Every structure is written in structure tokens, then in C-alpha cells.
Amino acid sequence: MSTLLAEIEAAPWRRTFPASGRAIDTPEHLRNLLGDDADLHQVALDYLNGNVLHQDSAFPSAAMTTMFVARMLAEGLVSDRQLQLSLLDFLRYAAETGAEIAGYLDELRSGGPHVEAERLESYLCWLSDTAHDDPPLPVYSYDSEAFNELLRLGQLNLYEALPKLLDVLRPLAEQSDHDDIAAATLSVAAPLAQLPNCKEALVEYLSAAERLTNSPGVGVRATAVLSLGRLGGSPHRHLSDPWLVVRGCAALATALADDPTAHGVLAEIIRAPRAFDTAVSEWPSNGRPVSHHDIVEAACERLPDTDRLVSGIMAMTPDSVLIGGAVFDYLRRMFPAGWPTVAERTHTQHALARFVAESDRFWESWLGARRSAFLKHAGLPDDREAWRMLAEMSKG
């Protein structure tokens, strides 16, 4: 047994928990990743993506599990190339979750029910004692305050593990013989560019990103360009790349937020939303680190005029599967002060109102709770008839 496998077996899984069940199942899933059974690989991946990380939340076992997965990859214990890419996609999910945690880090550090150490220890002993119960009791059933405190600590643990994650993965980003693995590793690092605790660990990733932006493979080049831009580099020359997906990834770069050429690329893509999503769907790896919504979000934040945004709105069909967050971004930009008075209404608001009024998909139940919460927060009516009335007024 390798040293790492021995460490996995000896880790305190009985005293932690994922989204459901008990973490004592984790070692078996990790071991199965090292075998040749593709079905077991998928079961393990489902466990990682749906149980260790769940709905963009990090559960207490996340930091330990994430680090073990990273070390398995870095130590060459996973032989299947597609599985390597899938595990790097899981680690990107962990990094993105960690970046989200940074947004409320002060609250996490100062909050919590301040459960006494003895009470937490009692809860952890209960976890350990009931680890093999079948079926397991819900982890929140013993002491809900201790449960919530451990959730809080679990999120902090993941955030604090991110620099170590980057250190472990760095050799994968710098290797020259497997560009797809190196590029996927960059996509793990990129979401962490704004985190203070990761700045030092990310320095080495910039040079790897620069190298990979010259790759002849479109997927590798696009991933590297996207990562370079998110890491603070400037992929300006790739704004003229022959491939739309590479141009789009370049246009998202933070350093190009005010660049007119980048603005032109963003406007080009929102006028052809399906073309970009089709290009991304053909990305030759397991992950899809960018989407049409990312482009719309950047366009709404960066384009100085709204006329080009109207072109993007009109390019979406009312039944488009792309509606979701993209329409919210357009609404946020077009209605910054909430519902306008008659005298304040603009032609761009009328154009968006027509789209909203005509879109059955926007009013379907699948978007209901999210739509209602957004519209209420933005000071806009969750009433299709009100949008129809605004759209009709533009015809007068």
C-alpha cells in the first residue's frame, strides 16, 4: 500500500461528515479511483461532486477529501487520462466553492453559535460511535448547534487549504508532456486569483498559462487563455484568434475590462449566443469553465453603451435554454434604479420588456423562486402583465 493510501485509511473520517451519510465511505471511493472499473469511477465522482461538495457548499469532510484527491493526482496514482481530467474538474469545483467562501469570510470567522469545545467533542464522539449505524442517523439530529458550528469550521478549513492545494498541484500545471492536464490544472487555480491567501502560490501558475496559450489544441489554448486572464495576465493577442471560443475567453480577462477590442468580441458573442455555447460544449475535456452567461455578465458590466446589449437581447429566442442568469444580467444593467416612471423609460428598457413579456420560459416554474427573489431585490414586478404593458407602451 502506498504511503498516501495508508494516510487515507488512517484519516479521522469517523469524526467528520459529508452532505449525507457518513464520511467513513470516503476511503472506499478514493480507493476505487485507483482501479480500472469505469462504473466505480463514476460512482466515486458522483460522490465527490454531490456529497463532499453539494450545491456550492463545502461540508466538513471537504478540505481533507480535496487534498487527498489532489495528492493522488500529483503523485501519479490515477492512470486514466479522462479520470484525471474529471478529478481536476472536481478540484475546480472545490476552488470555486472556496472563492465563494471568501465573499463571507469575515462573517464565518466571527459568526457561529460559539459552541463550547466540550459540546463539540461530544458531538464528534457521537459521530464516531454511530458511524456504522445502518441506516445512519441524520448528522443534524444529535445537536443542531454543534452541527452548524462544524459546518462553519468546515468552510473555513476548505478556504485555508486552498494555498496547500495549489502547492500540491503546481507540478501538474508546469508539466510539458500533457498539455490537457496542465490546462485543466490552471482552471483549478484561476478562480483563486483574488484571494489574499493564494497570491504567493499563484505566481508560478502565470508562466505555465503563458506557455500553454501557444498550444495548437483549441481546448487547451482556450483554457489557458481564460486562466491567464483570470490570473491577472493580458491575453490581448488572442482577441484575434481564429476560434470564437478562444476570443471569448480572452475578452473575459480582468486586464482587458476597458479594452475596446475586447468589448467588440463580447458584443460579437452576445449577438450569436448559441454559437459560443456550441463551441464550449465541444471543449475537449470534462469541464466547462466558461459559458454564454459569463460573456453576458461581462458585457453588461463593461460595454459603455446599451445599444450593443439590445442586440444581444434580441438574439435570444424567448424559449432559449440560455435565458436563466443572462436575462438577470440584462435586467440589472437596463433597470439599475428599479421600475422606471413613464418619463424615465428608455428604448432599451422597452426592448428588454418585450423579450421578458414574450418569453414563456422566463415565467416557467423552474425559474420561479430565483426569478421572484431577483425581481423583488431589483425593485421590478414579478408580474408578466406589467411587463406586457411596458412593452406595449413602446409601440405608441
C-alpha positions in Angstrom: 0.0 0.0 0.0 1.4 3.5 -0.9 2.1 6.0 1.9 -0.8 8.1 0.7 -3.3 5.2 0.8 -2.2 4.4 4.3 -2.8 8.1 5.2 -6.3 7.9 3.7 -7.1 4.8 5.7 -5.8 6.4 8.9 -7.6 9.7 8.5 -10.3 10.6 11.1 -13.3 10.0 8.8 -15.5 8.9 11.7 -15.3 12.4 13.2 -16.4 14.4 10.1 -19.3 14.2 7.6 -20.3 15.0 4.0 -23.7 16.2 2.8 -25.4 12.9 3.6 -24.4 9.7 5.3 -21.0 9.4 7.0 -17.5 10.2 5.8 -16.4 6.6 6.5 -17.5 5.8 3.0 -14.9 8.2 1.5 -11.8 6.0 1.6 -13.6 3.3 -0.4 -14.5 5.8 -3.1 -10.9 7.2 -3.2 -9.5 3.6 -3.5 -11.9 2.9 -6.3 -10.5 5.8 -8.3 -7.2 4.0 -8.5 -8.7 0.8 -10.0 -9.8 0.0 -13.6 -13.6 -0.2 -13.1 -15.2 2.8 -15.0 -18.5 2.3 -13.3 -16.9 2.6 -9.9 -15.0 5.7 -11.1 -18.4 7.3 -11.9 -19.9 6.4 -8.6 -16.9 8.0 -6.9 -17.1 11.1 -9.0 -20.8 11.4 -8.2 -20.0 11.1 -4.5 -17.3 13.8 -4.7 -19.4 16.3 -6.7 -22.7 15.7 -4.9 -21.8 14.7 -1.4 -18.4 16.2 -0.4 -19.3 19.4 -2.2 -23.1 19.9 -2.5 -24.9 22.8 -4.2 -21.9 25.1 -3.9 -21.4 24.3 -0.2 -18.4 22.7 1.4 -19.2 20.2 4.1 -16.7 19.4 6.9 -15.1 16.5 5.1 -14.4 18.6 2.0 -10.9 20.0 2.9 -9.5 16.6 3.8 -11.0 14.9 0.8 -10.0 17.6 -1.6 -6.4 17.4 -0.5 -6.3 13.7 -0.8 -7.6 13.8 -4.4 -5.0 16.5 -5.3 -2.2 14.3 -3.9 -3.5 11.2 -5.7 -3.2 13.2 -9.0 0.2 14.8 -8.1 1.7 11.5 -7.1 0.6 9.8 -10.4 -1.7 7.3 -8.7 -4.5 7.9 -11.2 -3.7 6.4 -14.6 -6.7 7.1 -16.7 -6.5 10.4 -18.6 -10.2 11.1 -18.7 -10.5 10.3 -15.0 -7.6 12.7 -14.3 -9.5 15.5 -16.1 -12.7 14.6 -14.2 -10.9 14.8 -10.9 -9.4 18.2 -11.8 -12.9 19.3 -12.7 -13.9 18.3 -9.1 -11.0 20.3 -7.7 -12.0 23.3 -9.8 -15.4 23.0 -8.2 -13.7 23.0 -4.8 -11.7 26.0 -5.8 -14.8 27.9 -7.0 -16.5 27.0 -3.7 -13.5 28.3 -1.8 -13.6 31.5 -3.7 -17.3 31.9 -2.8 -16.5 31.3 0.8 -14.0 34.2 0.6 -17.0 36.5 0.0 -18.3 36.0 3.5 -15.1 35.1 5.3 -15.3 37.8 8.0 -18.8 36.5 8.8 -17.6 33.0 9.1 -14.6 33.9 11.3 -16.7 36.0 13.7 -20.0 34.1 13.5 -21.2 30.8 14.6 -23.1 29.7 17.7 -19.8 29.6 19.7 -20.4 26.1 20.9 -18.2 25.0 23.7 -15.3 22.7 22.9 -16.7 20.0 25.2 -20.0 20.1 23.4 -18.3 19.9 20.0 -16.2 17.0 21.3 -19.4 15.2 22.5 -20.9 15.6 19.0 -17.8 14.3 17.3 -17.8 11.3 19.7 -21.4 10.7 18.8 -20.5 10.8 15.1 -17.7 8.3 15.7 -19.9 5.9 17.7 -22.7 5.9 15.2 -20.5 5.8 12.1 -21.5 2.3 11.2 -25.2 2.5 12.0 -27.4 1.4 9.2 -29.2 3.5 8.2 -27.2 6.3 9.7 -29.0 8.9 11.8 -29.1 12.4 10.2 -26.0 14.3 11.3 -28.0 17.2 12.5 -30.2 15.1 14.7 -27.9 14.9 17.8 -27.1 18.6 18.3 -28.1 21.1 15.6 -26.0 23.9 17.1 -22.9 21.7 17.1 -23.7 20.6 13.6 -23.9 24.2 12.4 -20.7 25.1 14.1 -18.9 22.2 12.4 -20.3 23.4 9.0 -18.9 26.8 9.7 -15.5 25.3 10.6 -15.6 23.0 7.6 -16.0 26.0 5.2 -13.1 27.8 6.9 -10.9 24.7 6.6 -11.5 24.5 2.9 -10.6 28.2 2.4 -7.5 27.7 4.5 -6.5 24.6 2.5 -6.5 26.4 -0.9 -2.9 27.5 -0.9 -1.8 24.0 0.0 -3.9 22.7 -2.8 -2.1 25.0 -5.3 1.3 23.9 -4.0 0.4 20.2 -4.4 -0.9 20.7 -8.0 1.8 23.0 -9.3 3.9 20.3 -10.9 0.8 19.3 -13.0 0.4 22.9 -14.3 4.1 23.1 -15.2 4.5 19.7 -17.0 5.1 20.0 -20.7 4.2 16.5 -21.9 0.4 16.5 -21.2 -1.0 20.0 -22.1 -4.6 19.0 -21.4 -3.8 18.0 -17.8 -1.7 21.2 -17.4 -4.5 23.4 -18.8 -7.1 21.7 -16.6 -4.9 22.3 -13.6 -4.8 26.0 -14.5 -8.6 26.1 -14.4 -8.4 25.0 -10.8 -6.1 27.9 -9.9 -7.8 30.6 -11.9 -10.9 31.1 -9.5 -8.5 31.8 -6.6 -6.7 34.8 -8.2 -8.4 37.4 -6.0 -7.9 35.6 -2.7 -5.2 37.1 -0.4 -4.1 33.7 1.0 -3.4 32.4 -2.5 -1.4 35.2 -4.1 2.0 33.7 -3.4 1.1 30.2 -4.5 -0.3 31.5 -7.8 2.9 33.2 -9.1 4.2 30.1 -10.7 0.9 29.5 -12.5 1.2 32.6 -14.6 4.2 31.3 -16.5 2.5 28.0 -17.1 -0.5 29.8 -18.5 1.6 31.9 -20.8 3.3 28.8 -22.3 0.0 27.0 -22.8 -1.6 29.9 -24.7 0.6 28.9 -27.6 -0.9 25.4 -27.8 -2.2 24.3 -31.2 -5.1 22.5 -29.4 -8.1 24.8 -29.3 -9.4 23.5 -26.0 -6.1 23.7 -24.3 -5.4 27.2 -25.7 -8.9 28.4 -24.7 -8.5 27.1 -21.1 -5.0 28.6 -20.8 -6.2 32.0 -22.2 -9.1 32.0 -19.8 -6.9 31.1 -16.9 -4.2 33.7 -17.8 -6.9 36.4 -17.9 -8.3 35.4 -14.5 -4.8 35.2 -13.0 -4.2 38.9 -14.0 -2.4 38.4 -17.3 -3.3 40.1 -20.5 -4.1 37.7 -23.4 -4.7 40.7 -25.8 -3.2 39.0 -28.9 -5.8 36.2 -28.5 -8.7 38.7 -29.2 -7.9 38.0 -32.9 -7.7 34.2 -32.5 -9.5 32.4 -35.4 -11.6 30.4 -32.9 -14.6 32.1 -31.3 -14.2 30.3 -28.0 -10.6 31.5 -27.6 -11.5 35.1 -28.5 -14.3 34.9 -25.9 -12.0 33.6 -23.2 -9.5 36.4 -23.9 -12.2 39.0 -23.8 -13.1 38.0 -20.2 -9.6 38.9 -18.9 -9.7 41.3 -16.0 -6.9 43.3 -17.5 -8.9 43.9 -20.7 -12.1 45.2 -18.9 -11.7 48.6 -20.6 -10.3 47.4 -23.9 -12.4 48.4 -27.0 -11.3 45.3 -28.9 -12.4 43.1 -26.1 -15.7 44.9 -26.0 -16.1 44.2 -29.6 -15.6 40.5 -29.0 -18.1 40.4 -26.2 -20.7 42.2 -28.4 -20.0 39.7 -31.2 -20.7 36.8 -29.0 -23.9 38.0 -27.4 -25.2 38.6 -30.9 -24.7 34.8 -31.5 -25.4 33.1 -28.2 -25.8 29.6 -29.5 -22.6 29.7 -31.4 -20.5 30.3 -28.3 -22.3 27.7 -26.2 -21.9 25.2 -29.0 -18.2 25.9 -29.1 -17.9 25.4 -25.4 -19.9 22.2 -25.4 -17.2 20.7 -27.7 -14.5 21.6 -25.2 -12.2 18.6 -25.3 -12.1 18.0 -21.5 -14.6 17.1 -18.8 -15.1 20.6 -17.5 -16.8 23.6 -19.0 -15.1 26.5 -17.2 -16.8 29.3 -19.1 -20.4 29.8 -20.5 -22.5 32.2 -22.5 -23.7 33.6 -19.2 -20.1 34.6 -18.3 -19.9 36.5 -21.6 -23.3 38.3 -20.9 -22.3 39.1 -17.4 -19.0 40.7 -18.6 -20.8 42.5 -21.4 -23.3 44.0 -19.1 -20.6 45.2 -16.7 -18.2 46.5 -19.3 -19.9 47.7 -22.5 -20.2 51.5 -22.2 -23.4 51.8 -24.4 -26.6 49.8 -24.2 -27.3 49.5 -27.9 -25.0 46.5 -28.3 -26.6 44.9 -25.3 -30.0 45.2 -27.0 -28.6 43.3 -30.0 -27.7 40.5 -27.5 -31.2 40.5 -26.0 -32.8 40.3 -29.5 -30.5 37.4 -30.4 -32.0 35.2 -27.7 -35.2 33.4 -28.6 -37.9 33.5 -25.9 -37.7 29.8 -25.4 -33.9 29.7 -25.2 -32.3 27.4 -22.6 -29.8 30.2 -22.2 -32.3 32.5 -20.5 -31.6 31.9 -16.8 -28.9 34.2 -15.5 -28.3 36.0 -18.7 -31.7 37.8 -18.5 -31.0 38.7 -14.9 -27.7 40.4 -16.0 -29.5 42.3 -18.7 -32.2 43.4 -16.3 -29.6 44.5 -13.7 -27.9 46.7 -16.3 -31.1 48.1 -18.0 -33.0 48.7 -14.8 -30.4 49.9 -12.3 -32.8 52.0 -10.3 -35.7 49.6 -10.4 -39.1 50.1 -12.2 -39.0 53.4 -14.0 -41.6 56.1 -14.2 -43.2 56.8 -17.5 -41.0 59.8 -18.1 -37.8 57.8 -17.3 -38.4 54.8 -19.6 -35.9 54.2 -22.3 -36.0 52.4 -25.7 -33.5 49.8 -24.3 -35.9 49.1 -21.4 -38.8 48.7 -23.8 -36.7 46.2 -25.9 -36.0 44.1 -22.8 -39.6 44.4 -21.6 -40.8 42.9 -24.9 -38.4 40.0 -24.5 -39.5 39.3 -20.9 -43.2 39.6 -21.8 -42.9 37.2 -24.7 -40.7 34.6 -23.0 -42.8 31.7 -21.7 -39.6 30.1 -20.5 -38.8 33.1 -18.2 -42.2 32.6 -16.5 -41.9 28.8 -16.1 -41.8 27.3 -12.6 -38.2 26.0 -13.0 -37.1 29.6 -12.7 -39.8 30.7 -10.3 -38.2 31.1 -6.9 -35.0 32.5 -8.3 -36.9 34.9 -10.6 -39.1 36.2 -7.9 -36.2 36.8 -5.5 -34.2 38.6 -8.1 -37.1 40.8 -9.3 -38.0 41.7 -5.7 -34.5 42.7 -4.9 -34.1 44.7 -8.1 -37.4 46.6 -7.5 -39.1 45.0 -10.5 -42.5 43.4 -10.8 -42.9 39.6 -10.7 -46.0 40.1 -12.9 -46.0 39.3 -16.6 -48.8 41.6 -17.3 -46.8 44.6 -16.0 -44.0 43.7 -18.5 -46.5 43.4 -21.3 -47.8 46.9 -20.5 -44.3 48.3 -20.6 -43.6 46.6 -23.9 -46.9 47.9 -25.4 -46.1 51.4 -24.4 -43.0 51.3 -26.7 -45.3 50.9 -29.7 -47.1 54.2 -29.1 
